[in-house]
Amino acid sequence: MDTENLIAHARARFDHATAKRTLREKYQGKLTFAYRGGMWRAGPELHSTIFTCGRIGEVVLLDLYENPVKIDTKELLGLSQERFNEQMNAWLIEYEELNKNR
């Protein structure tokens, strides 16, 4: 390989890594949502925290900013799962498109 090909290959890999990082940041932001005055990030961590509560009607949990918020476990879990599934599917579509263009 000549130097020009090596440089082009390195740039393409760097651009791809940057695009992946940007895509991750974009969807991390979209996983965040408001509920009962608190900010929450949909994902496995929140889901397991809610499951640990034993699905008892209302409980107090700390939101992203460590503020105590009284939540309805069933309602918050439903919102979180819906948000998580929507955004992960959209992220996958964009990620696959990114890999095709690579």
N, C-alpha and C positions, 0 to 999 in steps of 0.2 A: 504494500500500500504506500502510496506517496503521501506527502505531508498534507496536501489539500484534502484528500479523502479522510485522513485521520482527524483533521480539524472539523470537517463537515460532520463526521460521525460523532465527535465529542459534543458539538453544538446541538445536534439533534437529541442526544441523550440528555443534555442539560435542559433543553427546552421541554422535553417530555417530563422530566422530574419536576420542573417548575410548574408545568400545567397540572400535574397530579396534585402537587401541594396546594395550588390555588383552588382546585376543585374540592379538595378536602376542607379547606377553610370555608368555602362557600356553603357546603352542606352542613358543616358543624354549626354555622350560624342559623341555618334553616331548621335545625333540630331544636332550637331554643324557642320556648313559647311561654305565655303568661297564663296563670290560673290562680284565681282567688287572691290576687295581690302578690303572688310570688312568681319568680322566674324559674323555669324548669328546663332541663335538656332531656329530650326523649332518648331512650337507649336502654341497653341491658342493665346498667347500674341503677337507674330509676325504677325499672321494672322489678328487679330483685329486691330493692328496698321496699317497694309496695307489697310484694309477695311475702316478705318477712313480717310485715305487720299483720299477716293472717287475714287480710281482707275484712277487717273490722270496720264497718261504716266510716266514722270520722276519726282521724288521728292527726297528730301534729308532727310535721316533718320540716326539716331545714331545706330551704330552697337553694339555688345556686349561690346566693349572696349570704348564706348562713342566717337567714331570717326565719323564725318559726312561723309556719303557716298551717292553719287547720284545714285539712283537705278531706274530701270524700274519696276513699281509696279506689272504689269501683269507677268513679267518674274520671279521676286523674289517670288511672291505668288505661282506660279506654281512649282518652285523648292522646296519651303518650304513645300507645301502640299504633294508633291511626297515623299520627305525625311521623313516627319512626318508619313505618312501612312505606308511606308516600315518598318520603325523602330518600330512603335507601334505594327504592326502585328508580327514582329519577337520577340519583347519583350513579347507579349501575349503568343506565342508558348512556349518560354522558361519558362515563369511564370507558365503556366499550367503543364509543365513537372516537374518543381520544386515541385509543389503541389502534383503531383502524387507520386513522390519519397518520400514524407514526410511520 
